[in-house]
Each structure stands twice: as structure tokens, then as C-alpha cells.
């Protein structure tokens, strides 16, 4: 069984990766007056760079999902 400490470490990694992704978006996409991303007035983003951020986030989320399932002994499927 996965320890709660291991799960906390992976959760912190997930939060950092998520924050890095949003920092990237904040840096590269203007925001409208209401604070939402304004994609209509933003420059084109490098798809490879966007994917690199997304892949890290998705990978960590899938890793964390497995740890949480194991830690809580959740039966899936």
C-alpha cells in the first residue's frame, strides 16, 4: 500500500506542474477585463511547448490517480 507521505509528495509535484502550466499561459496569453484568458487577442503559441506543459501535467495526474486509488484501496472497473 502507498504511504500517505508518498502521496503528499506526488500531490505537491502535481501542484507545481499545474502552477507552471498556468504561469506559462499567464505569460503568453492576454487577459480580458474580467480576468479570463483572451484567446482572440493572443499571439499564436508554440504547439510543442504547450504540449510539453500539458504532457507533464497529464502524466503527473495519472500517476497521482494511481497512488490515490492504491492508498485508499479503491476498486476501479
RANORQUI-V449298 format. One record per backbone hydrogen bond with DSSP energy under -1.0 kcal/mol. NH is the residue of the N-H (numbers start at 0). CO is the residue of the C=O. If there is no record, write none. Layout:
NH	CO
NH	CO
//
This chain:
6	2
7	3
8	4
9	5
10	6
11	7
12	8
13	9
14	10
15	11
16	12
17	13
18	14
19	15
20	16
21	17
22	18
23	19
24	20
25	21
26	22
27	23
28	24
31	35
34	31
37	29
41	38
49	45
50	46
51	47
52	48
53	49
54	50
55	51
56	52
57	53
58	54
59	55
60	56
61	57
62	58
63	59
64	60
65	61
66	62
67	63
68	64
69	65
70	66
71	67
73	68
//
